[in-house]
């Protein structure tokens, strides 16, 4: 990405990842139940990201039960990394445009 695109992504309040990408280290702040832009019930997770220009709060809407269960094991204030991984079929082959979100402590 160019400098402008990098800065725009940094300032955006949303976590966006392509399949195979992961976030920089984030600090898990909180979560809440909400409705997404399509009217679906979802969980919204909040994180702080330390940048060269200060702290930016990021959010991620995710309806996945497995992601919620993983996040439930993490205490607020913990440093984490979120990754968007390809979803695999029964033969271990990636499904086109399908992914799962995972989280791990940093």
C-alpha positions, 0 to 999 in steps of 0.5 A, spaced: 500 500 500 501 507 499 502 512 504 495 515 503 492 508 503 496 506 509 494 512 513 486 511 511 486 504 513 490 506 520 484 511 521 478 507 519 475 504 526 474 497 522 478 491 522 478 489 515 483 483 513 483 479 506 484 472 507 491 470 509 492 476 513 493 478 520 492 484 524 498 487 528 498 487 535 491 489 538 489 490 546 482 487 547 478 492 550 470 490 550 464 487 546 457 488 546 451 485 542 449 489 536 445 489 529 450 489 523 449 493 517 444 488 514 440 487 520 443 481 523 444 480 530 452 480 532 457 481 537 462 487 536 469 487 539 473 493 541 480 493 540 486 499 541 491 499 536 498 503 538 500 507 531 505 512 530 500 517 531 497 515 537 492 510 539 486 508 535 480 504 537 478 498 532 472 494 532 470 488 529 463 485 528 463 477 528 457 473 528 461 466 529 460 462 535 467 459 535 470 466 535 466 468 541 468 462 544 475 464 543 474 471 545 471 469 551 477 466 554 481 472 553 481 477 559 480 485 557 487 488 556 490 482 553 494 483 547 491 479 541 492 478 534 486 476 529 487 472 523 482 471 517 484 464 515 481 460 509 475 455 510 477 448 508 473 443 505 473 436 507 479 434 503 483 440 506 482 444 500 480 452 501 473 454 499 473 460 494 471 466 498 470 463 505 474 464 511 474 463 518 476 468 523 481 466 529 484 470 535 491 468 539 494 472 545 500 476 542 
